[in-house]
């Protein structure tokens, strides 16, 4: 059987399973009791089951599972500059109708210069100029806006200890965001964020908890 066909078939089946998972998450964004893991800056987009199937079929080997190089990560990051992630959800909490909207995107008009000592792949290291990401978040309660704020990486800085000599707060960007699955309170929305130095594995996870009255607090990932 054609090698490419096997890869497409297995990953397509995995994609079907992933869609089902997303539907489950979408229907329980507020009060799922599953345990969430901290955000990661890298990782496979396919399930372990699909990858194991490819290995057993001899299509790929363990050597093929090596993490992407820093150059590949930079190219992936650049491709995300024009992408916009939207989360838009309405739900009922007791007698209140809540509407949550999030827009995650790149500030292409602002430079973030990563120093050359974080260029791990190159024999002749050099600075990497990228752009920070932000999240515009709004929440309405019974058609009244209770929160409308743009969250930048700097908004999270007071709430974690920088274990990288202060460089995470100096060069960090807002990367990776998801609804936190472990949330047993229907009166709040919980988001899992990652603050990281772009194209490195240096970062930390943080949690943004938004109450339905618009109040919010930030804690380290728990």
C-alpha positions in Angstrom: 0.0 0.0 0.0 1.3 3.5 -0.8 3.1 5.0 2.2 1.5 8.4 1.8 -2.0 6.9 1.6 -1.4 5.1 4.9 -0.4 8.3 6.6 -3.4 10.2 5.3 -5.8 7.4 6.2 -4.5 7.1 9.8 -4.4 10.8 10.4 -7.8 11.3 8.9 -9.3 8.8 11.3 -7.5 10.6 14.1 -9.0 13.9 12.9 -12.5 12.4 13.1 -11.8 11.5 16.7 -10.4 15.0 17.4 -13.6 16.6 16.0 -15.6 14.6 18.4 -13.4 15.7 21.3 -13.8 19.3 20.3 -17.5 19.1 20.3 -17.4 17.6 23.9 -15.2 20.5 25.0 -17.4 23.1 23.3 -20.5 21.8 25.1 -18.8 21.9 28.5 -16.6 25.0 28.5 -17.8 26.2 31.8 -18.1 23.3 34.2 -16.2 20.3 32.9 -14.5 18.3 35.7 -11.7 16.8 33.6 -8.1 17.5 34.8 -6.3 19.9 32.5 -2.5 19.8 31.9 -0.3 22.9 31.7 0.1 24.4 28.3 3.1 23.4 26.2 4.8 25.3 23.6 5.5 22.2 21.5 3.8 18.9 20.9 2.3 16.6 18.4 -1.1 17.7 16.9 -2.1 14.0 16.5 -3.1 11.6 19.2 -0.7 9.0 20.6 -3.0 6.3 19.2 -2.6 7.6 15.7 1.1 7.9 16.0 1.4 4.4 17.4 -0.6 3.0 14.5 1.8 4.6 12.0 4.8 3.2 13.9 3.3 -0.3 13.9 2.6 0.0 10.2 6.2 0.8 9.6 5.3 4.1 8.0 7.3 6.1 10.5 9.9 5.3 13.2 10.7 6.8 16.6 13.4 8.9 14.9 10.7 10.6 12.9 9.1 11.9 16.2 12.0 14.3 17.0 10.7 17.7 18.0 10.9 20.4 15.4 14.0 22.4 15.0 14.1 26.0 16.2 14.2 27.1 12.5 11.0 25.1 11.9 9.4 26.7 15.0 10.2 30.1 13.7 8.6 29.4 10.4 5.5 28.0 12.1 5.3 31.1 14.3 5.6 33.4 11.2 2.7 31.6 9.5 0.6 32.4 12.6 1.0 36.2 12.2 -2.0 36.5 10.0 -4.2 33.9 11.8 -6.9 35.0 14.2 -8.5 32.7 16.7 -12.0 33.4 17.8 -13.9 31.9 20.7 -17.6 33.0 20.8 -20.0 31.3 23.3 -23.3 32.1 24.9 -24.6 30.2 27.9 -27.0 30.4 30.9 -25.7 30.7 34.4 -28.5 30.5 36.9 -30.8 33.3 35.8 -28.2 35.2 33.8 -27.4 35.0 30.1 -23.7 35.4 29.4 -21.9 36.0 26.2 -18.2 35.4 26.0 -16.0 36.6 23.1 -12.3 36.1 22.7 -10.1 37.2 19.8 -6.5 36.0 19.9 -4.1 37.6 17.3 -0.7 38.9 16.5 0.3 42.6 17.0 2.1 42.9 13.7 2.9 46.6 14.3 5.0 45.9 17.4 8.4 44.2 17.5 9.7 41.7 20.0 13.4 41.1 19.7 14.7 37.8 21.0 18.4 38.0 21.7 20.9 35.8 19.9 21.7 33.8 23.0 18.3 32.1 22.5 19.3 31.1 19.0 20.1 27.4 19.7 20.2 26.0 16.2 22.6 28.3 14.4 26.4 28.1 14.4 26.3 31.9 14.0 23.5 32.9 16.3 21.6 36.1 15.6 18.6 38.0 17.0 15.1 36.9 16.0 12.6 39.7 15.5 9.0 38.5 16.0 5.7 40.1 17.2 3.8 39.7 20.4 0.3 38.1 20.6 -2.7 39.5 22.6 -6.2 38.4 23.5 -9.2 40.7 23.4 -11.8 39.5 25.8 -15.3 40.7 26.4 -18.1 39.4 28.6 -21.7 40.5 28.6 -24.2 39.7 31.3 -27.8 40.1 30.4 -26.7 42.3 27.4 -24.6 44.5 29.7 -20.9 44.6 29.1 -19.1 43.7 32.3 -15.6 43.1 30.9 -13.9 44.5 27.8 -10.1 44.2 28.0 -7.0 43.4 25.9 -4.7 41.0 27.7 -1.0 41.2 26.9 1.8 39.1 28.3 2.7 42.0 30.7 -0.7 41.7 32.4 0.4 38.3 33.6 3.9 39.3 34.8 3.0 40.2 38.4 1.5 36.8 39.0 4.4 34.4 38.5 8.0 34.1 39.5 10.4 34.4 36.6 12.8 31.5 36.9 14.8 32.5 33.9 16.7 35.4 35.2 14.0 37.9 34.4 14.1 37.1 30.7 10.7 35.5 30.5 9.1 38.8 31.5 11.5 40.7 29.3 11.1 38.6 26.1 7.9 36.5 26.8 4.8 36.5 24.6 1.3 35.3 25.2 1.2 31.9 23.5 -1.2 29.0 23.6 -4.7 29.5 25.2 -7.5 27.1 25.9 -10.5 26.7 28.1 -9.4 24.9 31.3 -11.3 21.7 31.6 -11.1 21.5 35.3 -13.8 24.0 36.3 -16.6 23.1 38.6 -18.1 26.6 39.0 -20.7 27.6 36.5 -20.4 31.2 37.5 -17.0 31.7 36.0 -15.0 31.1 32.9 -11.5 29.7 33.2 -8.8 30.1 30.6 -5.4 28.4 30.4 -2.6 30.6 29.0 1.1 30.0 28.3 3.7 32.8 28.6 6.9 31.7 26.7 9.9 33.1 25.0 9.0 32.5 21.3 10.5 29.4 19.6 12.1 28.2 22.9 10.8 25.8 25.5 11.2 28.4 28.2 7.8 29.4 29.6 5.2 29.0 32.3 1.4 28.3 32.5 -1.1 30.7 34.0 -4.8 30.6 34.6 -7.2 33.5 34.0 -10.5 33.2 36.0 -13.3 35.5 35.0 -16.4 35.8 37.2 -19.7 36.5 35.6 -19.8 40.0 37.1 -16.6 40.8 35.1 -14.1 40.5 37.9 -11.1 38.4 37.1 -7.9 37.1 38.7 -4.8 35.4 37.5 -3.0 32.5 39.2 -0.3 30.1 38.3 -1.5 26.9 36.5 -3.0 24.5 39.1 
